[in-house]
Amino acid sequence: MQEETPGLTPEILQDLVVAKMPFGKYKDAILCNIPVSYLEWMHRNGGFPKGKLGMQLATLYEIKINGLEDLLRPLKRKF
């Protein structure tokens, strides 16, 4: 039996355009609006926090460094 690995779901992407950063320099900013420079800094300096927020920030980091922000544009307009 093949083991399933969690993938990028519409719900994860949706969360990135509505969830707010709970702390730090960008406190209360919508996650997708956090600049890539801040995500790179977090990645270099100890990594992302544990839990759901860490997964969201790591996903956003990958989206931004790979130039995939167009994935979020339709969702931004929707919410």
N, C-alpha and C positions, 0 to 999 in steps of 0.2 A: 504494500500500500504506500502510495506517495504522500509525503508530508507536505501540507500546504504552508506557504510562507505568506505573511501579510503583505499586501501590495498597496499601491496608491489607489485609494478609493475616492469616489466623489465626495463622501462625507469628510475625509481628511482635507481635501482641497477647500471645501466649503468652510471648514473651521478656520482655515488660514485667512479668510477674508472677513470673518466676524469676531474671532477671539482677540482679546486685548492682552498685551504684555503686562504681567502683574507686578513687575519690579524693574529697577535699573534706570538707565538713561532714557529709555524709550517707554517708561511706564505709561500705561493707558493707550499706547499706539496700537492700531490694528496690526496684527502680526505681519501681514503681507506688505505693510508700509515700512517695516524696519529695514534700514539700508544693509546691503550686503557687507559693507565694511564692518558693521557691528556684529553680524553673524560670523564673519571671519575672525574677528577679535575673540568672540566667545569660543569658537572652535579651537583657536590657538592657546587660549588661557584656561585650560581645564575642561573644556568641552561644554556640552549643553546639559541643562539640569535633567534629573531623572524624571520618569513618568511621562504623562501625556504632553506636557509643555515641551519637554526635551525632544520628543518625537516630532512635534509640530515644528520646532525650530530647526531640527536636523533636516526635515523634509523641505522646509523653506530654503535653507542653506543650499541644498542640492539643486532645487529648482532655480535659484538665482545664479549660482556659479556655472550652471549648464545652459543658461540663457533660455529657460523654459517659462518665463513669466507670462507668456501668452496663454498658458493654461489657466491662469487666474483671472484674466481680463473679463471673460463672460460672467464669471461669478461675482466680480466686483460690481458690475452693472446690475446684477440681480438683487444684491443685498444693499 
